């Protein structure tokens, strides 16, 4: 059980801070799809792939004192920032997690905005379909985001960039 918690903690630690619940969900999903050993189950939700297991795991880590969740008011909504606590860092030092290239990939993803990561994760969710059908799904399911074909192409390029980082 705690191995999956440790993997999540490692991802947050190498990122320094992850701002936004949606962003955290997308980063873990993308990492899973490019072959990092995350085991949370995801289903398609309003903002793309979502894992109830991941939400629960984050809550558990906060309750154990390993993860710090700071709620900030941003205009008309709240945003959550995640960092590892000193206890979390100590736990990780005693429970090593071997995921080569994780830091490089997570730092890269953390520099992207949540909207782009939502697109990338949606493209990956439908990766069993041809590109044209994926684009149709994106334009239909994500019509409110007003993604362009150029952005879909950029998402595909970004996925390849991440995959080359771990080879």
Backbone as JSON, one array per atom type, in Angstrom:
{
  "sequence": "XXXXXXXXXXXXXXXXXXXXXXXXXXXXXXXXXXXXXXXXXXXXXXXXXXXXXXXXXXXXXXXXXXXXXXXXXXXXXXXXXXXXXXXXXXXXXXXXXXXXXXXXXXXXXXXXXXXXXXXXXXXXXXXXXXXXXXXXXXXXXXXXXXXXXXXXXXXXXXXXXXXXXXX",
  "N": [[0.83, -1.2, 0.0], [1.81, 1.36, 0.92], [3.8, 1.76, -0.94], [2.75, 2.83, -3.3], [1.9, 5.24, -2.28], [4.36, 6.33, -1.64], [5.48, 6.65, -4.17], [3.87, 8.68, -5.23], [4.52, 10.69, -3.41], [7.21, 11.01, -4.03], [7.02, 12.03, -6.63], [5.85, 14.52, -6.11], [7.81, 15.62, -4.49], [10.09, 15.84, -6.22], [9.1, 17.73, -7.91], [8.93, 19.96, -6.41], [6.82, 21.92, -5.82], [3.4, 21.52, -6.52], [0.86, 23.12, -8.11], [-2.47, 23.09, -7.88], [-5.2, 20.89, -7.97], [-6.26, 19.67, -10.24], [-4.1, 19.84, -11.98], [-2.22, 18.2, -10.68], [-3.53, 15.71, -10.88], [-3.52, 15.38, -13.69], [-0.77, 15.34, -14.23], [0.11, 12.99, -12.94], [-1.43, 11.1, -14.33], [-0.48, 11.43, -16.99], [2.2, 10.74, -16.6], [1.88, 8.07, -15.88], [0.88, 7.04, -18.3], [3.08, 7.33, -19.97], [4.66, 5.35, -19.14], [5.66, 5.41, -16.44], [5.64, 3.86, -13.23], [2.91, 4.19, -11.99], [-0.09, 3.28, -10.37], [-2.73, 4.0, -10.09], [-6.2, 3.94, -10.9], [-7.89, 5.41, -13.6], [-10.64, 7.31, -14.87], [-12.66, 8.76, -17.46], [-13.54, 12.09, -17.01], [-15.13, 15.24, -16.25], [-13.01, 17.14, -16.52], [-11.22, 15.7, -18.01], [-9.07, 12.78, -17.76], [-9.47, 11.27, -14.57], [-8.78, 10.3, -11.23], [-10.22, 8.73, -8.57], [-8.94, 7.2, -6.69], [-6.42, 8.43, -6.57], [-7.1, 10.93, -5.52], [-7.99, 10.11, -2.99], [-5.61, 9.01, -2.0], [-3.98, 11.31, -1.84], [-5.38, 12.72, 0.14], [-5.0, 10.93, 2.28], [-2.2, 11.08, 2.58], [-1.95, 13.73, 3.38], [-3.35, 13.6, 5.81], [-1.63, 11.89, 7.2], [0.45, 13.53, 7.62], [2.48, 13.78, 5.79], [2.24, 15.19, 3.48], [1.73, 18.49, 2.45], [-1.02, 20.53, 2.08], [-2.07, 23.46, 0.79], [-4.58, 25.79, 0.78], [-5.57, 28.27, -1.38], [-7.19, 31.32, -2.03], [-8.27, 32.25, -5.16], [-9.43, 34.66, -6.9], [-12.62, 33.87, -7.8], [-12.49, 31.24, -6.96], [-10.96, 28.38, -5.29], [-7.58, 27.38, -5.0], [-5.31, 24.7, -4.76], [-2.19, 24.0, -3.29], [0.51, 21.78, -3.35], [3.02, 20.38, -1.37], [5.83, 18.53, -0.12], [6.11, 17.57, 3.27], [8.47, 17.93, 6.02], [8.4, 15.55, 7.43], [7.44, 13.88, 5.44], [9.59, 13.97, 3.64], [11.5, 12.74, 5.22], [10.35, 10.18, 5.51], [10.51, 9.34, 2.83], [13.27, 9.24, 2.55], [13.86, 6.99, 3.95], [12.47, 5.09, 2.61], [13.19, 4.36, -0.22], [12.44, 5.29, -3.56], [12.63, 4.1, -6.72], [12.64, 5.62, -9.6], [13.82, 6.34, -12.37], [14.51, 9.29, -14.26], [12.24, 10.59, -13.49], [12.28, 13.1, -12.19], [13.12, 14.94, -14.2], [11.01, 14.69, -16.08], [8.75, 15.41, -14.49], [9.4, 18.0, -13.67], [9.35, 19.26, -16.13], [6.63, 18.85, -16.89], [5.43, 20.27, -14.81], [5.99, 22.86, -15.45], [4.22, 23.4, -17.42], [0.92, 24.68, -18.24], [-2.25, 24.01, -16.61], [-4.38, 23.75, -18.4], [-3.17, 22.96, -20.83], [-2.04, 20.53, -19.99], [-4.37, 19.17, -19.46], [-5.34, 18.83, -22.06], [-3.24, 17.22, -23.15], [-3.46, 14.94, -21.51], [-6.03, 14.11, -22.2], [-5.68, 13.5, -24.91], [-3.94, 11.33, -24.56], [-5.65, 9.61, -23.22], [-7.31, 8.69, -25.19], [-5.59, 7.25, -26.79], [-5.68, 4.92, -28.23], [-6.99, 5.38, -30.54], [-7.07, 6.65, -33.97], [-5.28, 9.66, -34.89], [-6.95, 11.66, -36.06], [-9.49, 10.97, -35.12], [-9.07, 11.24, -32.4], [-8.65, 13.99, -32.26], [-11.22, 14.83, -33.02], [-12.67, 13.87, -30.81], [-11.53, 15.46, -28.78], [-12.32, 18.04, -29.65], [-15.07, 17.77, -29.42], [-15.64, 16.76, -26.75], [-14.27, 18.58, -25.24], [-15.16, 21.1, -25.92], [-15.66, 23.56, -24.7], [-13.16, 24.43, -23.99], [-12.02, 25.25, -26.3], [-9.9, 24.24, -27.95], [-7.37, 24.16, -30.5], [-6.43, 22.72, -33.7], [-3.72, 23.01, -34.0], [-2.9, 23.08, -31.35], [-3.56, 20.5, -30.57], [-1.75, 19.09, -32.17], [0.57, 20.04, -30.97], [0.29, 18.87, -28.47], [0.62, 16.14, -29.1], [3.3, 16.24, -29.95], [4.49, 16.98, -27.56], [4.01, 14.74, -25.96], [5.65, 12.87, -27.25], [8.11, 14.09, -26.71], [8.25, 13.76, -23.91], [8.34, 10.96, -23.79], [10.81, 10.46, -25.0], [12.52, 11.44, -23.07], [12.6, 9.48, -21.14], [13.83, 7.3, -22.21]],
  "CA": [[0.0, 0.0, 0.0], [2.58, 2.59, 1.02], [4.67, 1.95, -2.1], [2.08, 3.76, -4.2], [1.94, 6.54, -1.61], [5.74, 6.82, -1.76], [5.67, 7.1, -5.56], [3.21, 9.98, -5.32], [5.34, 11.63, -2.64], [8.43, 11.24, -4.82], [6.64, 12.91, -7.74], [5.65, 15.87, -5.58], [9.1, 16.11, -4.0], [10.96, 16.27, -7.33], [8.47, 18.9, -8.53], [9.04, 21.1, -5.49], [5.44, 22.28, -5.48], [2.44, 21.38, -7.61], [-0.26, 24.01, -7.83], [-3.75, 22.71, -8.48], [-5.62, 19.48, -7.92], [-6.4, 19.19, -11.62], [-2.75, 19.7, -12.53], [-1.64, 17.0, -10.07], [-4.19, 14.56, -11.51], [-3.06, 15.24, -15.07], [0.65, 14.98, -14.23], [0.22, 11.57, -12.59], [-1.99, 10.32, -15.45], [0.46, 11.49, -18.12], [3.37, 9.93, -16.22], [1.47, 6.66, -15.98], [0.73, 6.68, -19.71], [4.38, 7.26, -20.62], [5.34, 4.18, -18.57], [6.08, 5.44, -15.05], [4.84, 2.83, -12.54], [1.79, 4.62, -11.14], [-1.11, 2.24, -10.52], [-4.08, 4.51, -9.88], [-7.13, 3.77, -12.01], [-8.47, 6.67, -14.05], [-11.78, 7.27, -15.77], [-12.84, 10.07, -18.07], [-14.37, 12.95, -16.19], [-15.36, 16.55, -16.84], [-11.74, 17.78, -16.87], [-10.32, 14.69, -18.57], [-8.84, 11.62, -16.88], [-9.55, 11.57, -13.14], [-8.67, 9.12, -10.38], [-10.7, 8.82, -7.2], [-7.87, 6.61, -5.88], [-5.39, 9.44, -6.38], [-7.67, 11.91, -4.59], [-7.95, 9.48, -1.67], [-4.2, 8.88, -1.61], [-3.53, 12.64, -1.45], [-5.99, 12.98, 1.44], [-4.32, 10.09, 3.26], [-0.86, 11.63, 2.82], [-2.15, 14.95, 4.18], [-3.72, 13.16, 7.16], [-0.46, 11.29, 7.84], [1.43, 14.58, 7.84], [3.57, 13.67, 4.82], [1.97, 16.1, 2.38], [1.16, 19.76, 2.86], [-1.99, 21.05, 1.13], [-2.4, 24.84, 1.14], [-5.73, 26.27, 0.02], [-5.45, 29.69, -1.66], [-8.32, 31.88, -2.77], [-7.87, 32.88, -6.42], [-10.64, 35.22, -7.5], [-13.86, 33.22, -7.38], [-12.32, 29.82, -6.68], [-9.82, 28.02, -4.47], [-6.55, 26.58, -5.64], [-4.57, 23.95, -3.76], [-0.76, 23.81, -3.58], [1.02, 20.59, -2.67], [4.46, 20.22, -1.13], [6.15, 17.48, 0.84], [6.51, 18.05, 4.59], [9.73, 17.35, 6.48], [8.11, 14.14, 7.74], [7.34, 13.2, 4.15], [10.95, 13.82, 3.13], [12.16, 11.73, 6.05], [9.78, 8.9, 5.11], [11.08, 8.97, 1.53], [14.69, 8.91, 2.71], [13.9, 5.62, 4.49], [11.74, 4.22, 1.68], [13.64, 4.83, -1.53], [11.61, 5.01, -4.73], [13.46, 4.13, -7.92], [11.95, 5.98, -10.85], [14.75, 7.18, -13.14], [13.98, 10.3, -15.18], [11.01, 11.18, -12.95], [12.46, 14.53, -11.9], [13.14, 15.68, -15.46], [9.66, 14.7, -16.65], [7.81, 16.15, -13.65], [9.74, 19.42, -13.75], [8.85, 19.71, -17.43], [5.16, 18.95, -16.83], [5.04, 21.29, -13.83], [6.13, 24.15, -16.11], [3.08, 23.57, -18.34], [-0.3, 25.08, -17.54], [-3.22, 22.92, -16.41], [-5.18, 23.62, -19.62], [-2.4, 22.16, -21.78], [-1.95, 19.16, -19.45], [-5.7, 18.57, -19.67], [-5.36, 18.4, -23.46], [-2.3, 16.11, -23.3], [-4.02, 13.75, -20.85], [-7.18, 13.68, -23.0], [-5.11, 12.83, -26.09], [-3.43, 10.03, -24.12], [-6.77, 8.76, -22.83], [-7.85, 8.09, -26.42], [-4.42, 6.9, -27.61], [-5.95, 3.73, -29.06], [-7.7, 5.85, -31.75], [-6.26, 7.45, -34.9], [-5.15, 11.07, -34.51], [-8.12, 12.44, -36.49], [-10.6, 10.67, -34.19], [-8.71, 11.85, -31.12], [-8.93, 15.42, -32.41], [-12.69, 14.98, -32.98], [-13.07, 13.69, -29.4], [-11.1, 16.66, -28.06], [-13.16, 19.17, -30.04], [-16.43, 17.51, -28.94], [-15.7, 16.65, -25.29], [-13.61, 19.74, -24.63], [-15.53, 22.26, -26.75], [-15.57, 24.81, -23.92], [-11.75, 24.85, -23.92], [-11.7, 25.83, -27.62], [-8.59, 23.82, -28.43], [-7.18, 24.21, -31.94], [-5.68, 21.58, -34.24], [-2.31, 23.28, -33.7], [-2.68, 22.67, -29.96], [-3.58, 19.03, -30.56], [-0.44, 18.7, -32.71], [1.55, 20.35, -29.92], [0.13, 17.83, -27.43], [1.28, 14.93, -29.61], [4.75, 16.48, -29.91], [4.89, 17.0, -26.16], [4.01, 13.34, -25.51], [6.89, 12.28, -27.78], [9.23, 14.67, -25.95], [8.3, 13.08, -22.61], [8.76, 9.58, -24.01], [12.26, 10.43, -25.28], [13.21, 11.74, -21.82], [12.72, 8.29, -20.29], [14.47, 6.18, -22.93]],
  "C": [[0.86, 1.25, 0.0], [3.55, 2.79, -0.14], [4.05, 2.94, -3.08], [2.04, 5.17, -3.6], [3.33, 7.17, -1.78], [6.02, 7.32, -3.17], [5.06, 8.48, -5.77], [4.02, 11.04, -4.59], [6.61, 11.99, -3.4], [8.14, 12.22, -5.97], [6.47, 14.35, -7.26], [6.98, 16.45, -5.1], [9.98, 16.62, -5.14], [10.4, 17.49, -8.05], [8.64, 20.15, -7.67], [7.68, 21.48, -4.95], [4.59, 22.07, -6.72], [1.22, 22.2, -7.23], [-1.48, 23.56, -8.61], [-4.02, 21.22, -8.42], [-5.7, 18.89, -9.32], [-5.01, 18.93, -12.22], [-2.08, 18.44, -11.97], [-2.22, 15.74, -10.7], [-3.64, 14.32, -12.91], [-1.6, 14.8, -15.12], [0.84, 13.49, -13.92], [-0.31, 10.71, -13.73], [-1.02, 10.28, -16.62], [1.68, 10.62, -17.81], [3.06, 8.45, -16.33], [1.43, 6.21, -17.44], [2.06, 6.63, -20.46], [5.3, 6.28, -19.88], [5.98, 4.35, -17.2], [5.14, 4.53, -14.27], [3.84, 3.37, -11.52], [0.63, 3.67, -11.42], [-2.54, 2.72, -10.31], [-4.93, 4.27, -11.13], [-7.77, 5.12, -12.32], [-9.68, 6.4, -14.92], [-11.95, 8.67, -16.34], [-13.87, 10.86, -17.29], [-14.46, 14.31, -16.87], [-14.07, 17.23, -17.32], [-10.73, 16.79, -17.46], [-10.13, 13.55, -17.59], [-8.76, 12.04, -15.4], [-9.48, 10.27, -12.36], [-9.16, 9.41, -8.97], [-9.65, 8.26, -6.24], [-6.78, 7.64, -5.57], [-5.86, 10.5, -5.4], [-7.61, 11.36, -3.16], [-6.52, 9.4, -1.14], [-3.64, 10.23, -1.14], [-4.09, 12.99, -0.07], [-5.3, 12.19, 2.55], [-2.94, 10.65, 3.6], [-0.93, 12.93, 3.63], [-2.46, 14.58, 5.63], [-2.55, 12.54, 7.91], [0.63, 12.32, 8.13], [2.6, 14.53, 6.88], [3.45, 14.68, 3.68], [1.29, 17.34, 2.93], [0.24, 20.25, 1.74], [-2.39, 22.45, 1.6], [-3.5, 25.32, 0.2], [-5.61, 27.79, -0.13], [-6.67, 30.17, -2.43], [-7.8, 32.63, -3.98], [-9.14, 33.41, -7.09], [-11.86, 34.52, -6.93], [-13.72, 31.74, -7.07], [-11.1, 29.59, -5.79], [-8.85, 27.16, -5.27], [-5.73, 25.93, -4.53], [-3.12, 23.77, -4.22], [-0.25, 22.66, -2.72], [2.53, 20.61, -2.58], [4.64, 19.08, -0.13], [6.54, 18.13, 2.17], [7.88, 17.45, 4.94], [9.55, 15.88, 6.84], [8.02, 13.31, 6.47], [8.71, 12.96, 3.55], [11.71, 12.75, 3.91], [11.66, 10.33, 5.69], [10.4, 8.42, 3.8], [12.55, 8.6, 1.64], [14.85, 7.48, 3.23], [13.24, 4.61, 3.56], [12.03, 4.69, 0.26], [12.7, 4.38, -2.64], [12.5, 5.16, -5.96], [12.6, 4.39, -9.15], [12.89, 6.92, -11.61], [13.98, 8.11, -14.08], [12.71, 10.98, -14.67], [11.16, 12.69, -12.77], [12.41, 15.37, -13.18], [11.74, 15.8, -16.05], [8.7, 15.55, -15.81], [8.13, 17.65, -13.63], [9.22, 20.01, -15.05], [7.33, 19.87, -17.38], [4.71, 20.07, -15.9], [5.16, 22.69, -14.42], [4.98, 24.43, -17.08], [1.86, 24.04, -17.55], [-1.3, 23.92, -17.53], [-4.06, 22.7, -17.67], [-4.47, 22.73, -20.63], [-2.28, 20.72, -21.29], [-3.28, 18.43, -19.57], [-5.83, 18.05, -21.1], [-4.46, 17.17, -23.66], [-2.89, 14.83, -22.69], [-5.24, 13.23, -21.61], [-6.71, 12.96, -24.26], [-4.62, 11.43, -25.69], [-4.55, 9.07, -23.73], [-7.34, 8.02, -24.04], [-6.73, 7.63, -27.35], [-4.59, 5.63, -28.43], [-6.65, 4.1, -30.38], [-6.74, 6.58, -32.69], [-6.31, 8.93, -34.51], [-6.38, 11.9, -34.88], [-9.3, 12.22, -35.54], [-10.32, 11.26, -32.82], [-9.03, 13.35, -31.17], [-10.44, 15.67, -32.36], [-13.21, 14.85, -31.54], [-12.73, 14.95, -28.59], [-12.03, 17.83, -28.37], [-14.6, 19.01, -29.54], [-16.5, 17.57, -27.41], [-15.15, 17.87, -24.58], [-13.95, 21.02, -25.39], [-15.4, 23.58, -25.99], [-14.13, 25.32, -23.81], [-11.27, 25.48, -25.24], [-10.27, 25.5, -28.08], [-8.55, 23.9, -29.96], [-6.43, 22.96, -32.4], [-4.19, 21.77, -33.97], [-1.97, 22.86, -32.27], [-2.69, 21.15, -29.83], [-2.24, 18.5, -31.09], [0.66, 18.92, -31.67], [1.49, 19.3, -28.8], [0.81, 16.54, -27.86], [2.8, 15.08, -29.57], [5.26, 16.43, -28.48], [4.97, 15.57, -25.6], [5.29, 12.65, -26.0], [8.11, 12.79, -27.05], [9.37, 13.97, -24.59], [8.81, 11.65, -22.77], [10.27, 9.49, -24.28], [13.08, 10.72, -24.03], [13.47, 10.48, -20.99], [13.38, 7.11, -20.99], [15.97, 6.15, -22.69]]
}
